[in-house]
Amino acid sequence: MTEALTHDSLSDDGIAHGFFTRNGGVSTGLYSSLNCGVGSKDNPDSVIENRARVANTFGVQPENLLTLHQIHSDKCIVVDEPYDAVNNRPQADAFATDKPGLMIGVLTADCGPVLFSGKSKDGKPIIGAAHAGWGGALKGVMENTIASMEKLGLDKSTLKAVLGPCIGPKTYEVSDSFRDPFILQDMKNARFFVPAERPGHLMFDLPAYCQRRLFLAGVPNIQIMERDTCAEADMFFSYRRSTHRSEADYGRQVSAILIKP
């Protein structure tokens, strides 16, 4: 069985969602077991089977599970039909759609997966998904996702956003200079950095930074799941953890949302 976390905030009769863990797939070794990263060095057949299992959880065909070639950008695309997400993925870091049956998902291994749900003024569901690592979050990927949803008719007063499992403030150590672009953006961002035990380093609170960006963007309902991908090795893939262990590669978990057909 695939294993997915959900949040009550996104529970809606017309919406399905899941922050999938690393468990419930067929991959082995470093990728054990629900690795959905097409860009990883895992056996491609295993990745395709894992993605099929995720799609089946939502009751859709595997070709309706849409993911991206993520590039840590601020780019959000609007999708209205399936495409080949295994061999021909668009380069972007977020989606928005108002079309039922499209399972839009982002892949993460420490970055923040943000799932959005809202309605138009006539009650039509509109969803979004963003890959918010520090780079994308700093550039505005979450705000661009909201803007794309608004172009589809979103009534912003109905908007909900949930930040799923990502690297937490107790495990995200960065260099002193890492803070510079955040301070240049807004001096108030200093609050998201505290001294690390290692000289010349800081601990960065990515979830809190994302939460503030969502608040400033006017999202009325923001939830943080507070699950640390780096610390919870039995539950999540983590780029940072794989680096510490000098591993050759790492798996990616998927977080996805769907307007039910």
Secondary structure, 3 states (H helix, E strand, C coil): CCCEECCHHHCECCEEEEEECCCCCCCCHHHCCCCCCCCCCCCHHHHHHHHHHHHHHCCCCHHHEECCECCCCCCEEECCCCCCCCCCCCECCEEEECCCCCEEEEEECCCEEEEEEEEECCCCEEEEEEEECHHHHHHCHHHHHHHHHHHCCEEEEEEEEEECCECCCCCCEEEHHHHHHHHHHCHHHHHHEEECCCCCEEEECHHHHHHHHHHHCCCCEEEECCCECCCCCCCCCCHHHHHHCCCCCCCCEEEEEEECC
